Amino acid sequence: MPNLVLAEAMRRADCSNKGLASRVQLVAQEEGVTLRCTHVDVKRWLEGVQPRPATAKFIAEALSRKAGVRFSLEDIGMGGVLTPTTLERGLEYADAVPEVGSRLLGLTRRDLVDDPLAVEAAVVPSAWTQPLLTWLLSRPEPLPAGNGMQVNERFSS
């Protein structure tokens, strides 16, 4: 599936395939990474190929510099690219239901597409203690019931 979001970001940044490739190489070099990147790679990304997480970050940074505005991974159609930080955030207990849903959806999507970073990530049961205890000991947000009463109100009557 074509990455139309990346195409739009490149248009907004007024950046050609060759221009983006050279800018991505420059950003990678500044980070101490040797990255071979050509207009052919950019063409593949536009066709929907997802690059490695570090490369996706370099793409977002290169476009950000060119356009003078901040592009996130989502802004370039690469929000599904999993980074170690994304996996670590999954171990934090979110305060709000929408954030929990967003994290769960993201991890589920990565699992369904067999994202190598997610599938091959080490399982560390000791890391589960903090989010589990936080969840068990926190007072959850009341969920609306069908008749307008809060769930907590129905059980306390």
KOLTOR-727886 format. One record per atom (N, C-alpha, C): residue number from 0; residue in one letter; chain; atom name; y, z, x. Coordinates in steps of 0.2 Angstrom, whole numbers. Layout:
<pts>
PT	seq	type	mol	atom	yy	zz	xx
PT	NUM	A	A	CA	Y	Z	X
...
</pts>
This chain:
<pts>
PT	seq	type	mol	atom	yy	zz	xx
PT	0	M	A	N	-6	0	4
PT	0	M	A	CA	0	0	0
PT	0	M	A	C	6	0	4
PT	1	P	A	N	11	-5	3
PT	1	P	A	CA	17	-5	8
PT	1	P	A	C	21	1	7
PT	2	N	A	N	24	3	13
PT	2	N	A	CA	28	9	13
PT	2	N	A	C	36	6	12
PT	3	L	A	N	37	6	5
PT	3	L	A	CA	44	4	3
PT	3	L	A	C	49	9	5
PT	4	V	A	N	47	15	5
PT	4	V	A	CA	52	20	7
PT	4	V	A	C	54	19	14
PT	5	L	A	N	50	18	19
PT	5	L	A	CA	52	16	26
PT	5	L	A	C	56	10	26
PT	6	A	A	N	54	5	22
PT	6	A	A	CA	58	-1	22
PT	6	A	A	C	65	0	20
PT	7	E	A	N	66	5	15
PT	7	E	A	CA	73	6	13
PT	7	E	A	C	77	10	18
PT	8	A	A	N	73	15	21
PT	8	A	A	CA	76	19	26
PT	8	A	A	C	79	15	32
PT	9	M	A	N	75	10	34
PT	9	M	A	CA	77	5	39
PT	9	M	A	C	83	1	37
PT	10	R	A	N	83	-1	31
PT	10	R	A	CA	88	-5	28
PT	10	R	A	C	95	-1	28
PT	11	R	A	N	94	6	26
PT	11	R	A	CA	100	10	26
PT	11	R	A	C	103	11	33
PT	12	A	A	N	98	12	38
PT	12	A	A	CA	100	13	45
PT	12	A	A	C	102	6	49
PT	13	D	A	N	101	1	45
PT	13	D	A	CA	102	-6	48
PT	13	D	A	C	98	-7	54
PT	14	C	A	N	92	-6	54
PT	14	C	A	CA	87	-6	60
PT	14	C	A	C	82	-11	59
PT	15	S	A	N	81	-15	63
PT	15	S	A	CA	76	-20	63
PT	15	S	A	C	69	-17	66
PT	16	N	A	N	64	-21	65
PT	16	N	A	CA	57	-19	68
PT	16	N	A	C	58	-18	75
PT	17	K	A	N	60	-22	79
PT	17	K	A	CA	61	-22	86
PT	17	K	A	C	65	-16	88
PT	18	G	A	N	71	-15	84
PT	18	G	A	CA	76	-10	86
PT	18	G	A	C	73	-3	84
PT	19	L	A	N	69	-2	79
PT	19	L	A	CA	66	4	78
PT	19	L	A	C	60	6	83
PT	20	A	A	N	57	1	85
PT	20	A	A	CA	51	2	90
PT	20	A	A	C	55	4	96
PT	21	S	A	N	60	1	99
PT	21	S	A	CA	63	4	105
PT	21	S	A	C	66	10	104
PT	22	R	A	N	69	12	98
PT	22	R	A	CA	72	18	97
PT	22	R	A	C	67	24	97
PT	23	V	A	N	61	22	94
PT	23	V	A	CA	55	27	94
PT	23	V	A	C	53	29	101
PT	24	Q	A	N	52	23	105
PT	24	Q	A	CA	50	24	112
PT	24	Q	A	C	55	29	115
PT	25	L	A	N	61	28	114
PT	25	L	A	CA	67	32	118
PT	25	L	A	C	66	39	115
PT	26	V	A	N	65	41	109
PT	26	V	A	CA	65	47	106
PT	26	V	A	C	59	51	109
PT	27	A	A	N	53	47	110
PT	27	A	A	CA	47	50	112
PT	27	A	A	C	48	51	120
PT	28	Q	A	N	51	47	123
PT	28	Q	A	CA	52	48	131
PT	28	Q	A	C	56	54	132
PT	29	E	A	N	61	55	127
PT	29	E	A	CA	65	61	128
PT	29	E	A	C	61	68	127
PT	30	E	A	N	56	67	123
PT	30	E	A	CA	52	73	122
PT	30	E	A	C	46	73	127
PT	31	G	A	N	46	69	132
PT	31	G	A	CA	41	69	137
PT	31	G	A	C	35	65	136
PT	32	V	A	N	35	61	131
PT	32	V	A	CA	29	58	128
PT	32	V	A	C	30	50	130
PT	33	T	A	N	25	47	133
PT	33	T	A	CA	25	40	134
PT	33	T	A	C	21	37	128
PT	34	L	A	N	25	33	125
PT	34	L	A	CA	23	30	118
PT	34	L	A	C	24	22	119
PT	35	R	A	N	18	19	118
PT	35	R	A	CA	19	11	118
PT	35	R	A	C	20	10	110
PT	36	C	A	N	26	7	109
PT	36	C	A	CA	27	5	102
PT	36	C	A	C	31	-2	102
PT	37	T	A	N	28	-6	98
PT	37	T	A	CA	32	-13	97
PT	37	T	A	C	33	-14	90
PT	38	H	A	N	36	-20	89
PT	38	H	A	CA	38	-22	82
PT	38	H	A	C	32	-23	78
PT	39	V	A	N	26	-24	81
PT	39	V	A	CA	20	-25	77
PT	39	V	A	C	18	-18	74
PT	40	D	A	N	19	-13	78
PT	40	D	A	CA	17	-6	75
PT	40	D	A	C	22	-5	69
PT	41	V	A	N	28	-6	70
PT	41	V	A	CA	33	-5	64
PT	41	V	A	C	30	-9	58
PT	42	K	A	N	28	-15	59
PT	42	K	A	CA	26	-20	54
PT	42	K	A	C	20	-16	51
PT	43	R	A	N	15	-13	54
PT	43	R	A	CA	10	-9	52
PT	43	R	A	C	12	-3	48
PT	44	W	A	N	17	0	50
PT	44	W	A	CA	19	6	46
PT	44	W	A	C	22	4	40
PT	45	L	A	N	26	-2	40
PT	45	L	A	CA	29	-5	34
PT	45	L	A	C	23	-7	29
PT	46	E	A	N	17	-9	32
PT	46	E	A	CA	12	-11	27
PT	46	E	A	C	8	-5	25
PT	47	G	A	N	10	1	27
PT	47	G	A	CA	7	7	24
PT	47	G	A	C	2	11	29
PT	48	V	A	N	1	9	35
PT	48	V	A	CA	-2	13	40
PT	48	V	A	C	1	19	42
PT	49	Q	A	N	-2	25	42
PT	49	Q	A	CA	1	31	43
PT	49	Q	A	C	0	32	51
PT	50	P	A	N	6	33	55
PT	50	P	A	CA	5	35	62
PT	50	P	A	C	3	42	63
PT	51	R	A	N	2	44	69
PT	51	R	A	CA	0	51	71
PT	51	R	A	C	6	55	69
PT	52	P	A	N	5	62	68
PT	52	P	A	CA	11	66	66
PT	52	P	A	C	17	66	71
PT	53	A	A	N	15	66	78
PT	53	A	A	CA	21	66	82
PT	53	A	A	C	25	59	82
PT	54	T	A	N	21	54	81
PT	54	T	A	CA	25	47	80
PT	54	T	A	C	29	47	74
PT	55	A	A	N	26	50	69
PT	55	A	A	CA	30	50	62
PT	55	A	A	C	37	54	63
PT	56	K	A	N	36	60	67
PT	56	K	A	CA	43	63	68
PT	56	K	A	C	47	59	73
PT	57	F	A	N	45	56	78
PT	57	F	A	CA	49	51	82
PT	57	F	A	C	52	46	78
PT	58	I	A	N	49	43	73
PT	58	I	A	CA	52	38	68
PT	58	I	A	C	57	41	64
PT	59	A	A	N	56	47	61
PT	59	A	A	CA	62	50	57
PT	59	A	A	C	68	52	62
PT	60	E	A	N	67	54	68
PT	60	E	A	CA	72	56	72
PT	60	E	A	C	76	49	74
PT	61	A	A	N	72	44	76
PT	61	A	A	CA	75	38	78
PT	61	A	A	C	80	35	72
PT	62	L	A	N	77	35	66
PT	62	L	A	CA	81	32	61
PT	62	L	A	C	87	37	59
PT	63	S	A	N	86	43	60
PT	63	S	A	CA	92	48	59
PT	63	S	A	C	97	47	64
PT	64	R	A	N	96	46	70
PT	64	R	A	CA	101	44	75
PT	64	R	A	C	105	38	73
PT	65	K	A	N	101	33	71
PT	65	K	A	CA	104	26	70
PT	65	K	A	C	108	26	64
PT	66	A	A	N	106	30	59
PT	66	A	A	CA	110	30	52
PT	66	A	A	C	115	35	52
PT	67	G	A	N	115	40	57
PT	67	G	A	CA	119	46	56
PT	67	G	A	C	118	51	51
PT	68	V	A	N	112	50	48
PT	68	V	A	CA	110	55	43
PT	68	V	A	C	103	58	44
PT	69	R	A	N	101	63	41
PT	69	R	A	CA	95	66	43
PT	69	R	A	C	90	63	38
PT	70	F	A	N	84	60	41
PT	70	F	A	CA	79	58	38
PT	70	F	A	C	73	63	39
PT	71	S	A	N	70	65	34
PT	71	S	A	CA	64	69	34
PT	71	S	A	C	58	64	34
PT	72	L	A	N	52	67	35
PT	72	L	A	CA	46	63	34
PT	72	L	A	C	45	60	27
PT	73	E	A	N	47	64	22
PT	73	E	A	CA	47	62	15
PT	73	E	A	C	52	56	14
PT	74	D	A	N	57	56	18
PT	74	D	A	CA	63	51	17
PT	74	D	A	C	60	44	20
PT	75	I	A	N	55	44	24
PT	75	I	A	CA	53	38	27
PT	75	I	A	C	46	36	25
PT	76	G	A	N	44	40	19
PT	76	G	A	CA	37	38	16
PT	76	G	A	C	31	41	20
PT	77	M	A	N	32	46	24
PT	77	M	A	CA	27	48	29
PT	77	M	A	C	26	56	27
PT	78	G	A	N	28	58	22
PT	78	G	A	CA	27	65	20
PT	78	G	A	C	20	68	20
PT	79	G	A	N	15	63	19
PT	79	G	A	CA	8	65	19
PT	79	G	A	C	5	66	26
PT	80	V	A	N	9	64	31
PT	80	V	A	CA	7	65	38
PT	80	V	A	C	7	72	39
PT	81	L	A	N	1	75	41
PT	81	L	A	CA	0	82	42
PT	81	L	A	C	2	84	49
PT	82	T	A	N	5	89	50
PT	82	T	A	CA	7	92	56
PT	82	T	A	C	4	99	57
PT	83	P	A	N	3	102	63
PT	83	P	A	CA	1	109	63
PT	83	P	A	C	5	114	59
PT	84	T	A	N	12	112	59
PT	84	T	A	CA	16	117	56
PT	84	T	A	C	14	117	48
PT	85	T	A	N	13	111	45
PT	85	T	A	CA	11	111	38
PT	85	T	A	C	5	115	37
PT	86	L	A	N	0	115	41
PT	86	L	A	CA	-6	119	40
PT	86	L	A	C	-5	126	41
PT	87	E	A	N	0	128	46
PT	87	E	A	CA	2	135	46
PT	87	E	A	C	5	138	40
PT	88	R	A	N	10	133	37
PT	88	R	A	CA	13	136	31
PT	88	R	A	C	9	137	26
PT	89	G	A	N	3	134	26
PT	89	G	A	CA	-2	135	20
PT	89	G	A	C	-5	143	21
PT	90	L	A	N	-4	146	26
PT	90	L	A	CA	-6	153	27
PT	90	L	A	C	-1	158	25
PT	91	E	A	N	5	156	23
PT	91	E	A	CA	10	160	21
PT	91	E	A	C	10	161	14
PT	92	Y	A	N	11	166	11
PT	92	Y	A	CA	11	168	4
PT	92	Y	A	C	18	166	1
PT	93	A	A	N	18	161	-3
PT	93	A	A	CA	25	158	-6
PT	93	A	A	C	27	163	-11
PT	94	D	A	N	34	164	-12
PT	94	D	A	CA	36	168	-17
PT	94	D	A	C	37	165	-24
PT	95	A	A	N	37	159	-25
PT	95	A	A	CA	38	155	-31
PT	95	A	A	C	32	151	-33
PT	96	V	A	N	30	150	-39
PT	96	V	A	CA	25	146	-41
PT	96	V	A	C	26	139	-39
PT	97	P	A	N	32	136	-40
PT	97	P	A	CA	32	129	-38
PT	97	P	A	C	31	128	-31
PT	98	E	A	N	32	132	-26
PT	98	E	A	CA	31	132	-19
PT	98	E	A	C	23	132	-18
PT	99	V	A	N	20	137	-22
PT	99	V	A	CA	13	137	-21
PT	99	V	A	C	10	131	-23
PT	100	G	A	N	12	128	-29
PT	100	G	A	CA	9	122	-31
PT	100	G	A	C	10	116	-26
PT	101	S	A	N	16	116	-23
PT	101	S	A	CA	18	110	-19
PT	101	S	A	C	13	111	-12
PT	102	R	A	N	12	117	-10
PT	102	R	A	CA	8	118	-4
PT	102	R	A	C	1	116	-6
PT	103	L	A	N	-2	118	-11
PT	103	L	A	CA	-9	117	-13
PT	103	L	A	C	-10	109	-14
PT	104	L	A	N	-5	106	-18
PT	104	L	A	CA	-5	99	-19
PT	104	L	A	C	-5	95	-12
PT	105	G	A	N	-1	97	-7
PT	105	G	A	CA	-1	94	-1
PT	105	G	A	C	-7	95	3
PT	106	L	A	N	-10	101	3
PT	106	L	A	CA	-17	102	7
PT	106	L	A	C	-22	98	3
PT	107	T	A	N	-22	98	-3
PT	107	T	A	CA	-27	94	-7
PT	107	T	A	C	-27	87	-6
PT	108	R	A	N	-21	84	-6
PT	108	R	A	CA	-21	77	-4
PT	108	R	A	C	-23	76	3
PT	109	R	A	N	-22	80	8
PT	109	R	A	CA	-24	79	14
PT	109	R	A	C	-32	79	15
PT	110	D	A	N	-34	84	11
PT	110	D	A	CA	-42	84	11
PT	110	D	A	C	-45	78	8
PT	111	L	A	N	-42	76	2
PT	111	L	A	CA	-45	70	-1
PT	111	L	A	C	-45	64	3
PT	112	V	A	N	-40	63	7
PT	112	V	A	CA	-39	57	12
PT	112	V	A	C	-43	58	18
PT	113	D	A	N	-46	64	19
PT	113	D	A	CA	-49	65	25
PT	113	D	A	C	-45	65	31
PT	114	D	A	N	-39	68	31
PT	114	D	A	CA	-34	68	36
PT	114	D	A	C	-38	72	42
PT	115	P	A	N	-38	69	48
PT	115	P	A	CA	-42	72	53
PT	115	P	A	C	-39	79	55
PT	116	L	A	N	-33	80	55
PT	116	L	A	CA	-30	86	57
PT	116	L	A	C	-32	91	52
PT	117	A	A	N	-32	90	46
PT	117	A	A	CA	-34	95	41
PT	117	A	A	C	-42	96	41
PT	118	V	A	N	-46	91	41
PT	118	V	A	CA	-53	91	41
PT	118	V	A	C	-56	95	47
PT	119	E	A	N	-53	93	53
PT	119	E	A	CA	-55	96	59
PT	119	E	A	C	-52	102	62
PT	120	A	A	N	-47	105	57
PT	120	A	A	CA	-44	111	59
PT	120	A	A	C	-49	117	60
PT	121	A	A	N	-47	121	64
PT	121	A	A	CA	-52	127	65
PT	121	A	A	C	-51	132	59
PT	122	V	A	N	-56	135	57
PT	122	V	A	CA	-56	140	52
PT	122	V	A	C	-56	147	55
PT	123	V	A	N	-50	150	54
PT	123	V	A	CA	-49	157	57
PT	123	V	A	C	-48	162	51
PT	124	P	A	N	-54	165	49
PT	124	P	A	CA	-54	170	44
PT	124	P	A	C	-49	175	45
PT	125	S	A	N	-48	178	51
PT	125	S	A	CA	-43	183	52
PT	125	S	A	C	-36	181	50
PT	126	A	A	N	-35	175	50
PT	126	A	A	CA	-28	173	48
PT	126	A	A	C	-27	173	40
PT	127	W	A	N	-32	174	36
PT	127	W	A	CA	-32	175	29
PT	127	W	A	C	-30	182	27
PT	128	T	A	N	-30	187	31
PT	128	T	A	CA	-29	193	29
PT	128	T	A	C	-22	194	26
PT	129	Q	A	N	-17	192	29
PT	129	Q	A	CA	-10	193	27
PT	129	Q	A	C	-9	190	21
PT	130	P	A	N	-10	183	20
PT	130	P	A	CA	-8	180	13
PT	130	P	A	C	-12	184	7
PT	131	L	A	N	-19	185	9
PT	131	L	A	CA	-23	188	4
PT	131	L	A	C	-20	195	2
PT	132	L	A	N	-18	199	6
PT	132	L	A	CA	-16	206	5
PT	132	L	A	C	-9	205	1
PT	133	T	A	N	-5	201	3
PT	133	T	A	CA	2	200	0
PT	133	T	A	C	1	198	-7
PT	134	W	A	N	-4	193	-8
PT	134	W	A	CA	-6	191	-15
PT	134	W	A	C	-8	197	-19
PT	135	L	A	N	-13	201	-17
PT	135	L	A	CA	-16	206	-20
PT	135	L	A	C	-11	212	-22
PT	136	L	A	N	-6	213	-18
PT	136	L	A	CA	-2	219	-18
PT	136	L	A	C	5	217	-21
PT	137	S	A	N	6	211	-22
PT	137	S	A	CA	13	209	-25
PT	137	S	A	C	13	208	-32
PT	138	R	A	N	18	209	-36
PT	138	R	A	CA	19	209	-43
PT	138	R	A	C	20	201	-44
PT	139	P	A	N	15	198	-48
PT	139	P	A	CA	16	191	-49
PT	139	P	A	C	21	190	-54
PT	140	E	A	N	24	184	-54
PT	140	E	A	CA	29	181	-59
PT	140	E	A	C	25	181	-66
PT	141	P	A	N	28	184	-71
PT	141	P	A	CA	25	183	-78
PT	141	P	A	C	25	176	-80
PT	142	L	A	N	19	174	-83
PT	142	L	A	CA	18	167	-85
PT	142	L	A	C	19	167	-92
PT	143	P	A	N	23	162	-95
PT	143	P	A	CA	24	161	-102
PT	143	P	A	C	18	160	-106
PT	144	A	A	N	17	164	-111
PT	144	A	A	CA	11	163	-116
PT	144	A	A	C	13	158	-121
PT	145	G	A	N	8	155	-125
PT	145	G	A	CA	9	151	-130
PT	145	G	A	C	14	153	-136
PT	146	N	A	N	14	159	-137
PT	146	N	A	CA	18	162	-143
PT	146	N	A	C	25	164	-140
PT	147	G	A	N	27	163	-134
PT	147	G	A	CA	33	165	-132
PT	147	G	A	C	33	172	-128
PT	148	M	A	N	28	176	-129
PT	148	M	A	CA	27	182	-126
PT	148	M	A	C	25	181	-118
PT	149	Q	A	N	27	185	-114
PT	149	Q	A	CA	25	185	-107
PT	149	Q	A	C	18	187	-107
PT	150	V	A	N	14	185	-102
PT	150	V	A	CA	7	187	-101
PT	150	V	A	C	7	194	-100
PT	151	N	A	N	11	197	-96
PT	151	N	A	CA	11	204	-94
PT	151	N	A	C	13	208	-100
PT	152	E	A	N	17	206	-105
PT	152	E	A	CA	18	210	-111
PT	152	E	A	C	12	210	-116
PT	153	R	A	N	8	205	-116
PT	153	R	A	CA	2	205	-121
PT	153	R	A	C	-3	210	-118
PT	154	F	A	N	-3	211	-112
PT	154	F	A	CA	-9	215	-110
PT	154	F	A	C	-6	222	-109
PT	155	S	A	N	0	224	-109
PT	155	S	A	CA	3	230	-109
PT	155	S	A	C	4	234	-116
PT	156	S	A	N	3	230	-121
PT	156	S	A	CA	4	232	-128
PT	156	S	A	C	-2	236	-130
</pts>
